[in-house]
Amino acid sequence: QLQLQESGPGLVKPSETLSLTCTVSGDSISSGSYYWGWIRQSPGKGLEWIGSIYYSRNTYYNPSLKSRVSISIDTSKNQFSLKLISVTAADTAVYYCGRHRRLAADGKLGWFDPWGQGTLVTVSS
Amino acid sequence: EIVLTQSPGTLSLSPGERATLSCRASQSVSSSYLAWYQQTPGQAPRLLIYGASSRATGIPDRFSGSGSGTDFTLTISRLEPEDFAVYYCQQYGSSPWTFGQGTKVEIK
């Protein structure tokens, strides 16, 4: 059974870098049918897709965050990671990692299934 | 970016009743690339429907999805106690992939 688990600091100071890791168990992160993504949820902005990465390191980012986001992957550890620089209080949210389906028909990216349990990151001094 | 607007914001119903949730897109969603998720308090969203009408693995057949273009619907035929939750739609027709703001289904 595929499981994803987020880990990382729950408190980050303003202007610093938010770093999270997602550990995947029950399947290889090198599966060709999936990307691996980050999504966040805050009361103010709801659910927001951040970005997704393939085992080949090809990435897609949300244009609204692209200048501050970096997603990397470590296939040897079956993990992928998120870095968000220059954070502000607006980046306070529950951060989820999820498996992002790659559509066989056209190679586009689709839905997220499953999701990790999520981790709350608060940006505060 | 495609903006998804869900309505109503809150739906107050009794167990056994039928729930109809709407998701409207600001522009046409290509190939009916729309998914629905259920979220209960303290949990991550769970995939219910993809491709506008295909149920995900293990999802009961009381959940059904329909629609195309800009108008999509999630129907729960008879509400069970565990169905009272928040429901989100997500489009994957064009990047960036976006979500609706959610509809809460609460016990009347």
Interface residues (C-beta under 8 A of the other chain):
Chain A: G46 L47 E48 W49 Y60 N62 P63 S64 Y96 G98 R101 L103 A105 D106 K108 L109 G110 W111 F112 D113 P114 W115 G116 Q117 G118
Chain B: E1 S31 Y33 A35 Y37 Q43 A44 P45 R46 L47 Y50 A56 Y88 Q90 Y92 S95 P96 W97 T98 F99 G100 Q101 G102
